[in-house]
């Protein structure tokens, strides 16, 4: 089994995401316990915080910050990634972020 991964990076984004006018949401469609996302405080953070995003949930990911993903299984992962305009409903769902 060969791990598949995306190295530490930030997403290529537009100014509306940087200014938090648009939020990027991830909805795992197919994943497993061996898919690990790492979110870093800054570019020099070598350890980061590890997360396993679960199917049936949705997540806001601040893609302006460095992150990586490692799939240590033979099962492909599928995420629906949606860019949404930040409105009152989204602010209610993600209190304190926007």
Rosetta blueprint (number, residue, H / E / L):
1 X L
2 X L
3 X L
4 X E
5 X E
6 X E
7 X E
8 X E
9 X E
10 X L
11 X L
12 X L
13 X L
14 X L
15 X H
16 X H
17 X H
18 X H
19 X L
20 X L
21 X L
22 X E
23 X E
24 X E
25 X E
26 X E
27 X E
28 X E
29 X E
30 X E
31 X L
32 X L
33 X L
34 X L
35 X E
36 X E
37 X E
38 X E
39 X E
40 X L
41 X L
42 X L
43 X L
44 X L
45 X L
46 X L
47 X L
48 X L
49 X E
50 X E
51 X E
52 X L
53 X L
54 X L
55 X L
56 X L
57 X L
58 X E
59 X E
60 X E
61 X L
62 X L
63 X L
64 X L
65 X L
66 X L
67 X E
68 X E
69 X E
70 X E
71 X E
72 X L
73 X L
74 X L
75 X L
76 X L
77 X L
78 X E
79 X E
80 X E
81 X E
82 X E
83 X E
84 X E
85 X E
86 X L
87 X L
88 X H
89 X H
90 X H
91 X H
92 X H
93 X H
94 X L
95 X L
96 X L
97 X L
98 X L
